[in-house]
């Protein structure tokens, strides 16, 4: 037994340097992964919609901060900027002939869909990272998970058509956009991009998320709040229409009737 204990003790002494070297390597690797961080900001954190609002741009800019322990990497940095609006359920319908008339037949309801989505990247999204990572963070319209809100009669093989129609309509309205090569590096660490916000942008609380990637790996991310709000007369009208919808509808009808009557009086011929 004494000889066996002695052999185990000698083996342990031999393993100590190897284990110490392995621990040091893991610590160095962990420090390298966490070495980069993002410091980002917006040109404005509130977008005010007034009567003369026809769209605007917000500038997202930032810096890639690296500490002294950062290990040099062979690949260049990639940046992805995602501007996402309030989530809501959206119904996509498909027309069909019924007794010779085109009517809405089938429909698909997608749950928790961003009302606005803009994706800016340094390169095409599929070149940045593996698909699971892109789907998790919604980097790219083709990686947007459109979840079905409720039971649907649409065949599974036909649902891709509804997804394509949804994305096509959103792109045509300007509420969805995907652009690559639009992030400018002012230096090795400073970057900026300008994100257009259309005239029909929904109001609410938005999220601007900046991702730092390299070699298919997510190194850092930062989320910034953005508020889109109506101001002045538009704000009061929007609040009244949503809080007292019945009264707002009645008032709109009465105003239309009065306007028509007044126009008839003014332009009446003797």
Secondary structure as UniProt FT lines:
FT   HELIX           2..33
FT   STRAND          36..42
FT   STRAND          46..49
FT   TURN            51..52
FT   STRAND          56..66
FT   TURN            68..69
FT   STRAND          78..84
FT   STRAND          87..98
FT   TURN            99..100
FT   STRAND          101..114
FT   STRAND          117..121
FT   HELIX           125..127
FT   HELIX           131..137
FT   HELIX           141..143
FT   STRAND          147..148
FT   HELIX           156..158
FT   HELIX           159..173
FT   STRAND          176..180
FT   STRAND          184..185
FT   STRAND          190..197
FT   TURN            199..200
FT   STRAND          204..214
FT   STRAND          216..230
FT   HELIX           232..243
FT   HELIX           245..266
//
